[in-house]
Amino acid sequence: MMKTIIASVLLTGLMAFSSIQLLNTSMKITVRNELGNIEEGVAIQLFNTEEDYRNETNPVTEVVYTDKRGNARFKDLEAKVYFVNATKGDKSNVGAGVQTDKLAEGKMNKVTIIIE
């Protein structure tokens, strides 16, 4: 009887724990150029709306630069669509895709951006 009660309590605790969100919604953006090569040092910023993106106002994030693998990471995001501004010198992602899909909640979402 005692083992049954303990097992029941443990099972209930595990079920409650499994419903807790363990991971924050985050995104890894990989930037490539028009030839498909990775781009280091690309300035990336996220926006909530297309209007904010076009006007470069009200960014959701600070500017993050891609690393030597062409990656930039954003943490603690909402599970929604973002508009991405990626620039390096005279190259940008304008015309090559600026909108993400809706991010999956509690997961690391992966996006590839092309700058040209």
Secondary structure, DSSP 8 states (H G I E B T S, - for coil): -HHHHHHHHHHHHHHHHHTS--S--EEEEEEEETTS-B-SS-EEEEESSHHHHHHT-SBSS--EE--TTSEEEE-S--SS--EEEEEETTEE-TTS--B-----TTSEEEEEEEE-
